[in-house]
């Protein structure tokens, strides 16, 4: 955790990476808090106009343990000397989505976050390329998967949070039949945990395989952009789907790591009015708002904008510009901090308005010209990352230059 300071130099000098040999995301973001403070609030599940339900870390632990047991009883897990089974999670923001990711991590499986709006081709490619053996989804998801089953021989189990539908088993029934006790698999920090596919700008989407340590790597950037975490009253929310690396690893998992409640909300359609209302009624203090959401909120007349009490707002994906930054100060009451990252290497650089000068924190990585030569300050190059894409060792992505055991991304 970053130590709160006044300058970047103080933050940088006071920080050291500490990655343990053994580390499990699920045990960290769930069981650690459930064992220490079982009643601590973890997830606030909101469906506007219908319900608001609160779940504690004890609830999250019990349900994720039940799901882990249900999967294990059906042969889903990790076998000696092999990579853990790949399991898709195609759900909107809701309690069961967090349950699935936590359960899969504790089981040493590899979760595959999948957007609920994926069409058949996008869904088929990801499930086939990953060799997914199971998927957790909802009723609309089951209908999307059914026509693809003959092309997915590895997919053995479909679990539906809306009950038993067609080939899908009921999430609730499976979990109710299992014990709430489960001992997380002892995983190395380097063991694979999450498989997130790129958007496929150049060729087919490629699977970026992240290890359990990926969460620890995200924490400094998340903490910095939210001007140090945790603080009293913090409560996280983003309209970004948790299937996106920004929603999953910049909001849900870092917040739970710090014991901060996360609001899960399923808007039928995102509107500025609905966003402001949610921020106010759910007492949200920390928000990750993509540029598109901020621009929509900015269009709402000042007279229709309710008073909110945000402590921090972050954004990323494209530059915001001075006008939007100033609107944030005037209307939201905070300076919006920006960060840069991508699926393969997320949260590389983040800003923090509370510190000066605006520089990144953490450890430096080389920026290269070609495959081996470092470039000077002010020059374009490629950020050198020591990982590859799943099933892409033989052919490097068109958008990157592949060096020996390293992947380089344009900067």
C-alpha positions as a Markdown table, in Angstrom:
| # | Residue | x | y | z |
|---|---|---|---|---|
| 1 | Unk | 0.0 | 0.0 | 0.0 |
| 2 | Unk | 1.3 | 3.5 | -0.9 |
| 3 | Unk | 2.2 | 5.7 | 2.1 |
| 4 | Unk | 0.3 | 9.0 | 2.0 |
| 5 | Unk | 2.7 | 11.8 | 1.2 |
| 6 | Unk | 2.9 | 15.3 | -0.2 |
| 7 | Unk | 5.2 | 14.9 | -3.2 |
| 8 | Unk | 5.9 | 12.2 | -5.8 |
| 9 | Unk | 9.4 | 11.9 | -4.6 |
| 10 | Unk | 8.2 | 11.0 | -1.1 |
| 11 | Unk | 5.8 | 8.4 | -2.5 |
| 12 | Unk | 8.3 | 6.9 | -4.9 |
| 13 | Unk | 11.1 | 6.7 | -2.3 |
| 14 | Unk | 8.7 | 5.2 | 0.3 |
| 15 | Unk | 7.5 | 2.4 | -2.0 |
| 16 | Unk | 8.9 | -1.1 | -2.6 |
| 17 | Unk | 7.3 | -3.9 | -4.5 |
| 18 | Unk | 6.6 | -6.8 | -2.3 |
| 19 | Unk | 5.2 | -9.8 | -4.2 |
| 20 | Unk | 5.1 | -13.0 | -2.1 |
| 21 | Unk | 5.9 | -16.4 | -3.6 |
| 22 | Unk | 2.4 | -17.7 | -2.8 |
| 23 | Unk | -0.6 | -15.5 | -3.3 |
| 24 | Unk | -4.2 | -16.1 | -4.3 |
| 25 | Unk | -6.5 | -13.3 | -5.4 |
| 26 | Unk | -9.7 | -14.9 | -4.0 |
| 27 | Unk | -8.2 | -15.5 | -0.6 |
| 28 | Unk | -6.9 | -11.9 | -0.5 |
| 29 | Unk | -9.9 | -10.0 | -1.6 |
| 30 | Unk | -12.5 | -12.1 | 0.2 |
| 31 | Unk | -11.4 | -14.6 | 2.8 |
| 32 | Unk | -8.9 | -12.3 | 4.5 |
| 33 | Unk | -11.6 | -9.8 | 5.3 |
| 34 | Unk | -14.3 | -12.4 | 6.0 |
| 35 | Unk | -12.0 | -14.0 | 8.6 |
| 36 | Unk | -11.1 | -10.7 | 10.2 |
| 37 | Unk | -14.4 | -8.7 | 9.9 |
| 38 | Unk | -17.1 | -11.1 | 8.7 |
| 39 | Unk | -19.9 | -8.4 | 8.8 |
| 40 | Unk | -17.9 | -5.9 | 6.8 |
| 41 | Unk | -19.8 | -4.6 | 3.8 |
| 42 | Unk | -18.5 | -6.0 | 0.5 |
| 43 | Unk | -21.0 | -5.6 | -2.3 |
| 44 | Unk | -24.1 | -3.3 | -2.7 |
| 45 | Unk | -26.2 | -4.9 | -5.4 |
| 46 | Unk | -28.5 | -2.4 | -7.1 |
| 47 | Unk | -31.1 | -2.8 | -9.8 |
| 48 | Unk | -32.7 | 0.6 | -10.1 |
| 49 | Unk | -36.5 | 0.6 | -9.4 |
| 50 | Unk | -36.4 | -3.0 | -8.1 |
| 51 | Unk | -34.1 | -3.7 | -5.2 |
| 52 | Unk | -30.9 | -2.9 | -3.3 |
| 53 | Unk | -29.2 | -5.7 | -1.5 |
| 54 | Unk | -26.1 | -5.6 | 0.7 |
| 55 | Unk | -23.7 | -8.5 | 1.0 |
| 56 | Unk | -20.9 | -8.8 | 3.6 |
| 57 | Unk | -17.5 | -10.4 | 3.1 |
| 58 | Unk | -18.8 | -13.4 | 5.1 |
| 59 | Unk | -21.6 | -13.7 | 2.5 |
| 60 | Unk | -19.1 | -13.5 | -0.3 |
| 61 | Unk | -16.9 | -16.1 | 1.2 |
| 62 | Unk | -19.7 | -18.6 | 1.9 |
| 63 | Unk | -21.2 | -18.3 | -1.6 |
| 64 | Unk | -17.9 | -18.4 | -3.4 |
| 65 | Unk | -16.9 | -21.5 | -1.3 |
| 66 | Unk | -20.2 | -23.2 | -2.3 |
| 67 | Unk | -19.6 | -22.4 | -6.0 |
| 68 | Unk | -16.0 | -23.6 | -5.8 |
| 69 | Unk | -17.2 | -26.9 | -4.2 |
| 70 | Unk | -19.9 | -27.3 | -6.9 |
| 71 | Unk | -17.4 | -26.8 | -9.7 |
| 72 | Unk | -14.8 | -29.1 | -8.0 |
| 73 | Unk | -17.5 | -31.8 | -7.6 |
| 74 | Unk | -17.9 | -31.7 | -11.4 |
| 75 | Unk | -14.3 | -32.0 | -12.2 |
| 76 | Unk | -13.5 | -28.3 | -12.8 |
| 77 | Unk | -10.3 | -27.2 | -11.2 |
| 78 | Unk | -6.5 | -27.6 | -11.6 |
| 79 | Unk | -4.7 | -30.9 | -12.1 |
| 80 | Unk | -1.1 | -31.6 | -11.1 |
| 81 | Unk | 1.3 | -30.1 | -13.6 |
| 82 | Unk | -1.4 | -28.5 | -15.7 |
| 83 | Unk | -2.8 | -25.0 | -16.0 |
| 84 | Unk | -6.2 | -24.5 | -14.2 |
| 85 | Unk | -9.4 | -25.0 | -16.2 |
| 86 | Unk | -10.7 | -21.9 | -18.0 |
| 87 | Unk | -14.2 | -20.8 | -17.0 |
| 88 | Unk | -16.1 | -18.0 | -18.6 |
| 89 | Unk | -18.0 | -15.4 | -16.5 |
| 90 | Unk | -20.6 | -13.6 | -18.7 |
| 91 | Unk | -22.6 | -11.6 | -16.3 |
| 92 | Unk | -23.4 | -7.9 | -15.7 |
| 93 | Unk | -22.4 | -6.1 | -12.5 |
| 94 | Unk | -24.0 | -8.2 | -9.7 |
| 95 | Unk | -23.1 | -10.1 | -6.6 |
| 96 | Unk | -22.9 | -13.4 | -8.4 |
| 97 | Unk | -20.2 | -11.9 | -10.8 |
| 98 | Unk | -18.0 | -11.2 | -7.8 |
| 99 | Unk | -18.8 | -14.6 | -6.4 |
| 100 | Unk | -17.7 | -16.3 | -9.6 |
| 101 | Unk | -14.4 | -14.6 | -9.9 |
| 102 | Unk | -13.5 | -15.2 | -6.2 |
| 103 | Unk | -14.5 | -18.9 | -6.4 |
| 104 | Unk | -12.5 | -19.5 | -9.6 |
| 105 | Unk | -9.4 | -17.8 | -8.1 |
| 106 | Unk | -9.7 | -19.9 | -4.9 |
| 107 | Unk | -10.1 | -23.0 | -7.1 |
| 108 | Unk | -6.9 | -22.2 | -9.1 |
| 109 | Unk | -9.0 | -22.0 | -12.2 |
| 110 | Unk | -8.7 | -19.2 | -14.8 |
| 111 | Unk | -11.6 | -16.8 | -15.1 |
| 112 | Unk | -12.5 | -15.4 | -18.5 |
| 113 | Unk | -14.5 | -12.1 | -18.2 |
| 114 | Unk | -16.9 | -11.9 | -21.1 |
| 115 | Unk | -19.2 | -9.0 | -22.1 |
| 116 | Unk | -22.9 | -9.7 | -22.0 |
| 117 | Unk | -23.3 | -7.9 | -25.3 |
| 118 | Unk | -20.9 | -10.2 | -27.2 |
| 119 | Unk | -22.3 | -11.5 | -30.5 |
| 120 | Unk | -21.9 | -15.1 | -31.5 |
| 121 | Unk | -18.6 | -14.7 | -33.4 |
| 122 | Unk | -16.9 | -12.9 | -30.5 |
| 123 | Unk | -18.2 | -15.3 | -27.9 |
| 124 | Unk | -17.4 | -18.4 | -30.0 |
| 125 | Unk | -13.8 | -17.2 | -30.6 |
| 126 | Unk | -13.1 | -16.6 | -26.9 |
| 127 | Unk | -14.6 | -19.8 | -25.6 |
| 128 | Unk | -13.0 | -21.9 | -28.3 |
| 129 | Unk | -9.6 | -20.3 | -28.2 |
| 130 | Unk | -9.4 | -20.6 | -24.4 |
| 131 | Unk | -10.7 | -24.1 | -24.3 |
| 132 | Unk | -13.3 | -23.1 | -21.6 |
| 133 | Unk | -14.8 | -26.1 | -19.8 |
| 134 | Unk | -17.5 | -24.1 | -18.0 |
| 135 | Unk | -19.3 | -20.8 | -18.0 |
| 136 | Unk | -21.4 | -18.8 | -15.5 |
| 137 | Unk | -24.0 | -16.6 | -17.1 |
| 138 | Unk | -27.6 | -15.5 | -17.0 |
| 139 | Unk | -30.7 | -16.3 | -19.1 |
| 140 | Unk | -29.9 | -14.2 | -22.1 |
| 141 | Unk | -26.3 | -15.6 | -22.0 |
| 142 | Unk | -27.7 | -19.2 | -22.1 |
| 143 | Unk | -29.7 | -18.3 | -25.3 |
| 144 | Unk | -26.5 | -16.9 | -26.9 |
| 145 | Unk | -24.5 | -20.0 | -26.0 |
| 146 | Unk | -27.0 | -22.7 | -27.1 |
| 147 | Unk | -26.5 | -22.3 | -30.9 |
| 148 | Unk | -22.7 | -22.5 | -30.4 |
| 149 | Unk | -22.5 | -25.7 | -28.3 |
| 150 | Unk | -21.7 | -28.1 | -31.2 |
| 151 | Unk | -18.7 | -25.9 | -32.0 |
| 152 | Unk | -17.5 | -26.0 | -28.4 |
| 153 | Unk | -16.7 | -29.6 | -27.5 |
| 154 | Unk | -14.7 | -28.6 | -24.4 |
| 155 | Unk | -17.6 | -26.7 | -22.8 |
| 156 | Unk | -19.1 | -29.2 | -20.4 |
| 157 | Unk | -21.0 | -27.1 | -17.9 |
| 158 | Unk | -23.2 | -24.0 | -18.1 |
| 159 | Unk | -24.4 | -22.4 | -14.9 |
| 160 | Unk | -27.2 | -19.9 | -15.0 |
| 161 | Unk | -27.9 | -17.3 | -12.2 |
| 162 | Unk | -31.5 | -17.1 | -13.4 |
| 163 | Unk | -32.2 | -20.8 | -12.8 |
| 164 | Unk | -32.1 | -24.1 | -14.8 |
| 165 | Unk | -32.7 | -23.1 | -18.4 |
| 166 | Unk | -32.3 | -25.6 | -21.3 |
| 167 | Unk | -28.7 | -27.1 | -21.0 |
| 168 | Unk | -27.8 | -24.8 | -18.1 |
| 169 | Unk | -27.8 | -25.8 | -14.4 |
| 170 | Unk | -29.2 | -23.5 | -11.7 |
| 171 | Unk | -26.6 | -21.4 | -9.9 |
| 172 | Unk | -28.6 | -21.2 | -6.7 |
| 173 | Unk | -29.5 | -25.0 | -6.7 |
| 174 | Unk | -25.9 | -26.0 | -7.2 |
| 175 | Unk | -24.6 | -23.7 | -4.5 |
| 176 | Unk | -27.3 | -24.6 | -2.0 |
| 177 | Unk | -26.3 | -28.3 | -2.3 |
| 178 | Unk | -22.7 | -27.6 | -1.3 |
| 179 | Unk | -20.8 | -26.8 | 1.9 |
| 180 | Unk | -19.9 | -23.1 | 2.7 |
| 181 | Unk | -16.5 | -24.4 | 3.7 |
| 182 | Unk | -13.6 | -24.6 | 1.2 |
| 183 | Unk | -9.9 | -24.3 | 1.5 |
| 184 | Unk | -8.4 | -22.2 | -1.3 |
| 185 | Unk | -5.8 | -23.9 | -3.5 |
| 186 | Unk | -2.3 | -22.9 | -2.6 |
| 187 | Unk | -1.3 | -20.8 | -5.7 |
| 188 | Unk | 1.9 | -19.2 | -6.6 |
| 189 | Unk | 1.8 | -15.5 | -7.4 |
| 190 | Unk | 2.9 | -16.4 | -10.9 |
| 191 | Unk | 0.2 | -18.9 | -11.4 |
| 192 | Unk | -2.4 | -17.8 | -14.1 |
| 193 | Unk | -5.6 | -16.4 | -12.8 |
| 194 | Unk | -7.4 | -14.2 | -15.4 |
| 195 | Unk | -7.6 | -14.5 | -19.2 |
| 196 | Unk | -8.8 | -11.2 | -20.7 |
| 197 | Unk | -9.1 | -10.9 | -24.5 |
| 198 | Unk | -8.1 | -7.8 | -26.4 |
| 199 | Unk | -10.6 | -6.0 | -28.6 |
| 200 | Unk | -9.1 | -7.5 | -31.8 |
| 201 | Unk | -8.0 | -4.3 | -33.4 |
| 202 | Unk | -5.5 | -6.2 | -35.5 |
| 203 | Unk | -6.7 | -9.7 | -36.3 |
| 204 | Unk | -8.6 | -12.0 | -33.9 |
| 205 | Unk | -8.8 | -10.9 | -30.2 |
| 206 | Unk | -5.8 | -12.4 | -28.3 |
| 207 | Unk | -6.0 | -13.7 | -24.8 |
| 208 | Unk | -3.9 | -11.8 | -22.3 |
| 209 | Unk | -3.1 | -14.3 | -19.5 |
| 210 | Unk | -2.6 | -12.6 | -16.2 |
| 211 | Unk | -1.2 | -14.2 | -13.0 |
| 212 | Unk | -2.6 | -13.8 | -9.5 |
| 213 | Unk | 0.1 | -11.1 | -9.0 |
| 214 | Unk | -1.6 | -8.9 | -11.5 |
| 215 | Unk | -3.8 | -7.4 | -8.7 |
| 216 | Unk | -0.8 | -6.5 | -6.7 |
| 217 | Unk | 0.7 | -4.8 | -9.7 |
| 218 | Unk | -2.5 | -2.7 | -10.1 |
| 219 | Unk | -2.7 | -1.5 | -6.6 |
| 220 | Unk | -0.1 | 1.4 | -6.7 |
| 221 | Unk | -1.8 | 3.0 | -9.7 |
| 222 | Unk | -5.3 | 2.6 | -8.3 |
| 223 | Unk | -4.3 | 3.9 | -4.9 |
| 224 | Unk | -2.5 | 6.9 | -6.4 |
| 225 | Unk | -5.3 | 7.9 | -8.8 |
| 226 | Unk | -7.8 | 7.8 | -5.9 |
| 227 | Unk | -5.4 | 9.9 | -3.9 |
| 228 | Unk | -4.5 | 7.1 | -1.4 |
| 229 | Unk | -6.6 | 4.2 | -0.2 |
| 230 | Unk | -8.4 | 3.3 | 1.9 |
| 231 | Unk | -9.9 | 6.3 | 3.6 |
| 232 | Unk | -12.9 | 6.5 | 5.9 |
| 233 | Unk | -16.2 | 6.4 | 4.0 |
| 234 | Unk | -14.7 | 5.2 | 0.7 |
| 235 | Unk | -17.2 | 3.4 | -1.5 |
| 236 | Unk | -16.5 | 2.4 | -5.1 |
| 237 | Unk | -18.5 | 2.4 | -8.3 |
| 238 | Unk | -18.0 | 2.4 | -12.1 |
| 239 | Unk | -20.5 | 2.2 | -15.0 |
| 240 | Unk | -17.8 | 0.2 | -16.8 |
| 241 | Unk | -18.5 | -3.5 | -17.2 |
| 242 | Unk | -16.6 | -5.8 | -14.9 |
| 243 | Unk | -15.8 | -7.9 | -18.0 |
| 244 | Unk | -13.4 | -5.0 | -19.0 |
| 245 | Unk | -10.0 | -4.9 | -17.3 |
| 246 | Unk | -10.8 | -1.4 | -16.2 |
| 247 | Unk | -13.9 | -2.5 | -14.3 |
| 248 | Unk | -12.5 | -5.7 | -12.9 |
| 249 | Unk | -8.9 | -4.8 | -12.0 |
| 250 | Unk | -9.2 | -1.0 | -11.5 |
| 251 | Unk | -12.4 | -1.1 | -9.4 |
| 252 | Unk | -13.9 | -4.4 | -8.1 |
| 253 | Unk | -10.8 | -6.3 | -7.0 |
| 254 | Unk | -8.6 | -3.4 | -5.7 |
| 255 | Unk | -11.6 | -2.1 | -3.7 |
| 256 | Unk | -12.3 | -5.5 | -2.1 |
| 257 | Unk | -8.6 | -5.9 | -1.4 |
| 258 | Unk | -8.8 | -2.8 | 0.7 |
| 259 | Unk | -12.1 | -3.8 | 2.3 |
| 260 | Unk | -13.9 | -1.0 | 0.5 |
| 261 | Unk | -17.6 | -1.7 | -0.5 |
| 262 | Unk | -18.3 | -1.8 | -4.2 |
| 263 | Unk | -21.7 | -0.8 | -5.7 |
| 264 | Unk | -22.9 | -3.2 | -8.5 |
| 265 | Unk | -25.5 | -1.6 | -10.6 |
| 266 | Unk | -27.4 | -2.8 | -13.7 |
| 267 | Unk | -28.7 | 0.2 | -15.6 |
| 268 | Unk | -31.2 | -0.7 | -18.4 |
| 269 | Unk | -29.5 | 2.2 | -20.2 |
| 270 | Unk | -26.8 | 4.6 | -18.8 |
| 271 | Unk | -28.0 | 8.1 | -18.5 |
| 272 | Unk | -26.5 | 11.1 | -16.8 |
| 273 | Unk | -29.5 | 11.5 | -14.5 |
| 274 | Unk | -29.3 | 7.8 | -13.4 |
| 275 | Unk | -25.6 | 8.1 | -12.8 |
| 276 | Unk | -26.0 | 11.2 | -10.6 |
| 277 | Unk | -28.9 | 9.7 | -8.7 |
| 278 | Unk | -26.9 | 6.5 | -8.0 |
| 279 | Unk | -23.9 | 8.4 | -6.8 |
| 280 | Unk | -26.1 | 10.4 | -4.4 |
| 281 | Unk | -28.4 | 7.7 | -3.1 |
| 282 | Unk | -25.7 | 5.0 | -2.6 |
| 283 | Unk | -23.3 | 7.6 | -1.1 |
| 284 | Unk | -20.5 | 6.7 | -3.6 |
| 285 | Unk | -17.2 | 8.4 | -2.8 |
| 286 | Unk | -14.9 | 6.9 | -5.4 |
| 287 | Unk | -15.8 | 6.6 | -9.1 |
| 288 | Unk | -14.1 | 5.3 | -12.2 |
| 289 | Unk | -16.0 | 7.2 | -15.0 |
| 290 | Unk | -14.8 | 6.5 | -18.6 |
| 291 | Unk | -14.6 | 9.6 | -20.8 |
| 292 | Unk | -17.9 | 8.8 | -22.6 |
| 293 | Unk | -19.8 | 8.7 | -19.3 |
| 294 | Unk | -18.2 | 12.0 | -18.2 |
| 295 | Unk | -19.2 | 13.7 | -21.4 |
| 296 | Unk | -22.8 | 12.6 | -21.1 |
| 297 | Unk | -22.9 | 13.8 | -17.4 |
| 298 | Unk | -21.4 | 17.1 | -18.5 |
| 299 | Unk | -24.4 | 17.7 | -20.8 |
| 300 | Unk | -26.8 | 17.7 | -17.9 |
| 301 | Unk | -27.8 | 21.3 | -17.1 |
| 302 | Unk | -26.2 | 22.5 | -13.9 |
| 303 | Unk | -29.7 | 23.2 | -12.4 |
| 304 | Unk | -30.5 | 19.4 | -12.8 |
| 305 | Unk | -27.3 | 18.2 | -11.3 |
| 306 | Unk | -27.8 | 16.9 | -7.7 |
| 307 | Unk | -25.2 | 17.7 | -5.1 |
| 308 | Unk | -22.8 | 14.8 | -4.7 |
| 309 | Unk | -20.0 | 14.1 | -2.2 |
| 310 | Unk | -17.3 | 12.4 | -4.2 |
| 311 | Unk | -13.8 | 12.1 | -2.8 |
| 312 | Unk | -12.1 | 10.8 | -6.0 |
| 313 | Unk | -12.9 | 10.4 | -9.6 |
| 314 | Unk | -10.6 | 8.7 | -12.2 |
| 315 | Unk | -10.8 | 8.2 | -15.9 |
| 316 | Unk | -8.9 | 6.5 | -18.7 |
| 317 | Unk | -9.2 | 5.4 | -22.3 |
| 318 | Unk | -8.7 | 8.8 | -24.0 |
| 319 | Unk | -7.5 | 12.2 | -22.9 |
| 320 | Unk | -10.2 | 14.3 | -21.1 |
| 321 | Unk | -9.1 | 17.8 | -22.1 |
| 322 | Unk | -9.0 | 20.9 | -20.0 |
| 323 | Unk | -12.7 | 21.7 | -20.3 |
| 324 | Unk | -13.8 | 18.4 | -18.9 |
| 325 | Unk | -11.3 | 18.5 | -16.1 |
| 326 | Unk | -12.5 | 22.0 | -15.1 |
| 327 | Unk | -16.2 | 20.7 | -15.2 |
| 328 | Unk | -15.1 | 18.0 | -12.8 |
| 329 | Unk | -13.7 | 20.5 | -10.4 |
| 330 | Unk | -16.9 | 22.7 | -10.6 |
| 331 | Unk | -19.6 | 20.0 | -10.6 |
| 332 | Unk | -18.1 | 17.0 | -9.0 |
| 333 | Unk | -16.0 | 18.9 | -6.6 |
| 334 | Unk | -12.8 | 16.9 | -7.4 |
| 335 | Unk | -9.9 | 17.0 | -10.0 |
| 336 | Unk | -10.4 | 14.0 | -12.2 |
| 337 | Unk | -7.2 | 11.9 | -12.2 |
| 338 | Unk | -6.3 | 10.1 | -15.5 |
| 339 | Unk | -4.5 | 6.9 | -16.0 |
| 340 | Unk | -3.1 | 5.0 | -19.0 |
| 341 | Unk | -3.1 | 1.3 | -19.7 |
| 342 | Unk | -4.3 | -1.5 | -21.9 |
| 343 | Unk | -5.5 | -5.1 | -21.7 |
| 344 | Unk | -2.0 | -6.6 | -21.7 |
| 345 | Unk | -0.5 | -4.0 | -19.4 |
| 346 | Unk | -3.1 | -2.0 | -17.5 |
| 347 | Unk | -2.6 | 0.9 | -15.1 |
| 348 | Unk | 0.9 | 1.8 | -16.3 |
| 349 | Unk | 0.8 | 5.4 | -15.4 |
| 350 | Unk | -1.7 | 7.4 | -13.2 |
| 351 | Unk | -1.9 | 11.0 | -12.1 |
| 352 | Unk | -2.7 | 12.3 | -8.6 |
| 353 | Unk | -3.9 | 15.9 | -8.3 |
| 354 | Unk | -3.0 | 15.9 | -4.6 |
| 355 | Unk | 0.7 | 15.5 | -5.5 |
| 356 | Unk | 3.2 | 17.6 | -7.5 |
| 357 | Unk | 4.7 | 17.4 | -10.0 |
| 358 | Unk | 2.4 | 15.1 | -12.2 |
| 359 | Unk | 4.7 | 12.1 | -12.6 |
| 360 | Unk | 4.1 | 8.3 | -12.4 |
| 361 | Unk | 4.9 | 6.3 | -9.4 |
| 362 | Unk | 6.4 | 2.8 | -9.1 |
| 363 | Unk | 9.2 | 1.2 | -11.0 |
| 364 | Unk | 10.4 | 2.2 | -14.5 |
| 365 | Unk | 10.2 | 0.0 | -17.6 |
| 366 | Unk | 12.3 | 0.4 | -20.7 |
| 367 | Unk | 10.9 | 2.2 | -23.8 |
| 368 | Unk | 12.6 | 0.6 | -26.8 |
| 369 | Unk | 13.1 | 1.5 | -30.4 |
| 370 | Unk | 12.9 | -1.6 | -32.5 |
| 371 | Unk | 13.6 | -4.7 | -30.3 |
| 372 | Unk | 16.6 | -3.8 | -28.2 |
| 373 | Unk | 17.6 | -0.1 | -28.2 |
| 374 | Unk | 16.3 | 2.2 | -25.5 |
| 375 | Unk | 15.0 | 5.6 | -26.7 |
| 376 | Unk | 15.6 | 9.0 | -25.1 |
| 377 | Unk | 13.1 | 11.3 | -23.3 |
| 378 | Unk | 10.5 | 12.8 | -25.6 |
| 379 | Unk | 10.8 | 10.0 | -28.3 |
| 380 | Unk | 8.2 | 7.5 | -29.3 |
| 381 | Unk | 8.9 | 3.8 | -28.7 |
| 382 | Unk | 7.5 | 0.6 | -27.4 |
| 383 | Unk | 7.0 | -0.3 | -23.7 |
| 384 | Unk | 8.7 | -3.6 | -23.0 |
| 385 | Unk | 6.5 | -6.1 | -21.2 |
| 386 | Unk | 7.8 | -9.6 | -20.3 |
| 387 | Unk | 4.7 | -11.6 | -21.2 |
| 388 | Unk | 3.0 | -13.0 | -24.3 |
| 389 | Unk | -0.6 | -13.8 | -25.4 |
| 390 | Unk | -2.3 | -17.1 | -24.9 |
| 391 | Unk | -2.0 | -19.4 | -27.9 |
| 392 | Unk | 0.1 | -16.8 | -29.8 |
| 393 | Unk | 3.6 | -17.9 | -29.2 |
| 394 | Unk | 4.1 | -18.8 | -32.8 |
| 395 | Unk | 2.7 | -15.6 | -34.3 |
| 396 | Unk | 3.1 | -12.2 | -32.5 |
| 397 | Unk | 0.2 | -9.7 | -32.6 |
| 398 | Unk | 0.4 | -7.3 | -35.5 |
| 399 | Unk | 0.2 | -4.3 | -33.1 |
| 400 | Unk | 3.3 | -5.3 | -31.2 |
| 401 | Unk | 6.9 | -6.1 | -31.8 |
| 402 | Unk | 7.9 | -9.4 | -30.3 |
| 403 | Unk | 11.4 | -9.6 | -28.8 |
| 404 | Unk | 12.9 | -12.6 | -26.9 |
| 405 | Unk | 10.3 | -13.5 | -24.2 |
| 406 | Unk | 9.1 | -9.9 | -24.2 |
| 407 | Unk | 6.1 | -8.1 | -25.7 |
| 408 | Unk | 6.4 | -4.5 | -26.7 |
| 409 | Unk | 3.5 | -2.0 | -26.9 |
| 410 | Unk | 3.6 | 1.3 | -28.8 |
| 411 | Unk | 3.7 | 4.4 | -26.5 |
